[in-house]
């Protein structure tokens, strides 16, 4: 952001905080890249880190898409294990790709099965995860650095 935009936003925060029935929520992927004035105590009451989905979260996200896409038995544990550095958007993309694979197989090959575990795993293998170990480590460091007790 330019300095003038940053300054204007910082001037507006107190006005927004005083307005009844309003809640100011801001989000960023890189809190460490924000102007220091944004992360000073008093600007925002809470800093809530939302990191990559853990195995339970990935299982819930996969279940949502698997239930929508197929009525075949799918090994959710295998999908969770194979998608460790995936964001929710990566999981959705892979699920849609698996549905497309099954559709193409049915349409072009005449095979009538819906998406299977192998379709989902093939889609995962063909999807580059958005996260890297370095990104996760940076997030964890930012969480320690900017946490408020």
C-alpha positions, 0 to 999 in steps of 0.5 A: 500500500502507498503511504497515503492509503495506509495513513488514511486507513489508520485514521479511519480505524478509531472512527470505525471502532466507535461506530455502534453495531460495526465490526472491523475485520481485516485479513492478510496472508503476510502479517509480517509485511504489514506496516508496523502501525497496523499491528500495534496494540490498540489498532485491532483487539485480536490477531487470529492466525488461521494456518493451513488445515490440519488433518481433521480439517482436510478430512472435513473439507474432502468429505464435503467434496467427496459426498457431492461428487461420488457415491463410491466408497472413498478412502478419506485417510488416503486423501488427507495423507496425500494433501498435506500442504494443500489449502482448502482451495487446492482441495477443491481444485483437486476434487473438481479435477477428480470429478472431471476425470470420472466424467471423461472416463464415463463419457469417452470410455463408456465406463460407468463408475463415478469418481473413485479413490484413485481418481482423487489421488491422481488429481492430487498428484496432478495438483501443485500445492499452494503451500511449501514447508517454508511458507508454513514455517514463516506462518508459524514464526509470524504467529509467535512474533505477532501473538498477543497473550 
